[in-house]
Amino acid sequence: MRTEGNKKRSKLEHYMLTPIIRILSRARDFYMKSMEDCVGKMHGVVELRLAIVLHSRPMANI
């Protein structure tokens, strides 16, 4: 049984969660790139682009 301090996952959890996390990471990256491209096409809205980039937080790499 796992304790709160033990962050190690079982092999089954790893194999089940890795594809899901990979898909979610790619969806996040696609969304952020789309938003940055959209904002980049607008003139005079540099602050919005900066806010989008600063508020994006990468997920843990698996």
C-alpha positions in Angstrom: 0.0 0.0 0.0 1.3 3.5 -0.9 1.8 6.2 1.6 1.5 10.0 1.0 5.3 10.3 0.8 5.6 7.6 -1.7 5.2 9.0 -5.2 6.2 5.9 -7.1 3.4 4.4 -9.3 2.9 0.8 -10.1 3.8 -0.4 -13.6 0.2 -0.9 -14.4 -0.6 2.7 -13.5 2.3 3.9 -15.5 1.3 2.0 -18.6 -2.3 3.1 -18.3 -1.7 6.8 -17.6 1.2 7.5 -20.0 -0.8 7.6 -23.2 -3.5 9.7 -21.6 -1.0 12.2 -20.2 0.8 12.3 -23.6 -2.5 13.1 -25.4 -3.4 15.8 -22.9 0.1 17.4 -23.2 -0.2 17.5 -27.0 -3.6 19.0 -26.8 -2.4 21.7 -24.4 0.6 22.4 -26.7 -1.7 22.7 -29.8 -4.1 25.0 -27.9 -1.2 27.3 -26.7 0.3 27.4 -30.2 -3.0 28.3 -31.7 -3.7 31.0 -29.2 -0.2 32.5 -29.7 -0.6 32.4 -33.5 -4.0 34.0 -33.2 -2.8 36.8 -30.9 0.3 37.2 -33.1 -1.9 38.2 -36.0 -3.6 40.9 -34.0 -1.9 44.3 -34.0 -1.2 46.1 -30.8 -2.1 43.3 -28.4 1.3 42.3 -27.2 0.2 42.3 -23.6 -2.3 39.6 -24.2 0.3 37.3 -25.8 2.6 37.9 -22.9 -0.1 37.0 -20.4 -0.9 33.8 -22.3 2.7 32.7 -22.3 3.3 33.6 -18.7 0.2 31.8 -17.4 0.9 28.5 -19.3 2.4 26.0 -17.0 4.0 22.8 -18.3 2.8 19.4 -17.1 5.2 17.0 -15.5 7.2 15.1 -18.1 6.5 11.4 -18.2 
